[in-house]
Amino acid sequence: MSKTLIGKKINNHIYDLCTIEQNALSGGEPIYFDNSEDSLEIIRHSCAHLMAQAIKAIYPEAQFFVGPVVEEGFYYDFKVAHKIGEEDLPAIESKMREIAQKAYPIEKYTTTRLLAQEKFANDELKLAVMSKIEGDSFSFYTQGDFEDLCRGPHLPNTKFLEHFKLTKIAGAYLGGDENAQMLTRIYGIAFSTKEALKEYLFQIQEAKKRDHRKIGQEMGLFSFDEEIGAGLPLWLPKGARLRRNIENLLTKALIEREYEPVRGPEILKSDVWKKSGHYENYKENMYFTLIDDQEYGIKPMNCVGHIKVYQSTPRSYRELPLRFYEYGVVHRHEKSGVLHGLLRVREFTQDDAHIFCTPAQIKDEVHNIIAFTKNIMELFGFSYEMELSTRPKKSIGSDEVWESATDSLKQSLEQNHINYRIDEGGGAFYGPKIDIKITDALKRKWQCGTIQIDMNLPSRFELSYTDEHNSAQMPVMIHRAILGSFERFIAILTEHFAGEFPLFVAPTQVCLIPIGDSQIPYAQALREKIIQQSGAYAEILDKNETLGKKIRIAEKQHTPLIVVLGEKEVESKILAIRDRTTREQYTLSEEEFIAMLYTKISEVRI
């Protein structure tokens, strides 16, 4: 018996192919699905309609807005007269399974705008959807007594929807407009196989355990205080040490690569933001204030400050490339609904750098950044991929400049034999970019670093250097961040390692546990030696607790090395060590232990 594989879109006509094969299928020939991107898009799109049909069956007054496929599965925005919570999801899911088993054919028909508007005259949400669609022809998909406006494609029958799960419920403004009415949004996930769904649900549970907000609170890394404002993290001592360790590691690598430290002010006159184009293209994401009747903008990016550093003195071609770096604090006006721990905040610090070079130096500079990125990601155990983003609709500069900059990035990627995707229209408003997306231990993808070619800001600010013929030339500006922001990167790192940070960046690398008060003086002396001679940070856990509880506290803090100090250790200077990284217990002399720490920390290089 032959197999029919559904999962590859051909000119967006999967449904039509299914229709052609219905006669064969009615004779018992099975349809097989896979978990390819195209296949999952169709499965999840169809599952969104199945969810809407179930909601309509339970809540007959329900009206639906849109139900797209998204990276985390699918969702539907709708409104009902009842209040729906997480406790209602099992009932909706049960109804979905009941409907799926009825094997309703999923059929398509088209109609005119006028007839569609008459049909849904009393449905304000459906009218809102139609108002956003151009043309006079609308397609609808029906299944049983449910139908919805949709361009498709869909599966041929509800019976093929078996492996799904509703995951969460949230509120969503109509069309994303926070001034519009609030709708209910239910998210779900679907796969072609039971095994894939099971693996996904396991990862969801594991992600909850690894949530950086939970681990950050348990380890005392950071906190948020609504009294000072949403999206403004407070870095506690341990979190600040974690940041410092990463910064120190990065700083050594930057100095070795001939980057120069600079620092720009955090507020600049609005005139300069108008000149850069931020005022016109990015104003809604900025904060402003008045000083002496002059408007100032709090910087959302560090690029203008670095431009001013470049302009502080005449430049020669002999100086290029100039590589400026700054751990720059920036502020961006994020909507309260999207704030999420350290992953989405209103104040953050970028590992920012701007390179001023000649056009001929672009490829080498991009090559060096890519190699730098590779070293960092491999050090932390991340795999990564790159995406080339092209000119967006809202942008500045000529087509010629954009084409030249985009071609330079393409050539750099191709010459480095890097496979990449293209995100059409996803570039910054001032230039094309390469986005660096990392994959963590749970196979989740995260947007982190970026490489952006900019020929527009140098033109706007009339940047120049003197070439070998004593003529003024305009440099190219490369915006570069590898971690993206320390806040976001630390959130990702926390979840990637589940709080078990590598020794070289851990906020507390050694925990000394004296068994009794008589061992505290030795613990204090040993701590001082560790800090001064190895560069590691050690804490003493001398609370009036049992030894077992002290060890459990140190383990809950994910401290890589735990050293228990009793009378025997004090007398012999032979240390009993619990190594959480290797899950081993061993003994070393005091000198050997400090030397090991120094080696493990000092030998780490990017």
Secondary structure, DSSP 8 states (H G I E B T S, - for coil): ---EEE---STT-HHHHHHHTHHHHHTT--EEE--SHHHHHHHHHHHHHHHHHHHHHH-TT-EE----EETTEEEEEEE-SS---GGGHHHHHHHHHHHHHT--B-EEEEEEHHHHHHHTTT-HHHHHHHHT--SSEEEEEEETTEEEE------SBGGG--EEEEEEEEEEEGGG-TTS-EEEEEEEEEESSHHHHHHHHHHHHHHHHH-HHHHHHHHT-EE--TTT-TT--EE-HHHHHHHHHHHHHHHHHHHHTT-EE----SEEEHHHHHHHTHHHHSGGG-EEEEETTEEEEE-S-SHHHHHHHHTTS--BGGG-SEEEEEEEEEE----GGG-BTTTB-SEEEEEEEEEEE-GGGHHHHHHHHHHHHHHHHHHTT-EEEEEEE---SS--S-HHHHHHHHHHHHHHHHHTT--EEEETT-SBTTB-EEEEEEE-TTS-EEEEEEEEEESHHHHHTT--EE-TTS-EE--EEEEEESSS-HHHHHHHHHHHHTT---TTT-S--EEEEESSGGGHHHHHHHHHHHHHHH---EEE---SS-HHHHHHHHHHTT-SEEEEE-HHHHHH-EEEEEETTTTEEEEEEHHHHHHHHHHHHHT---
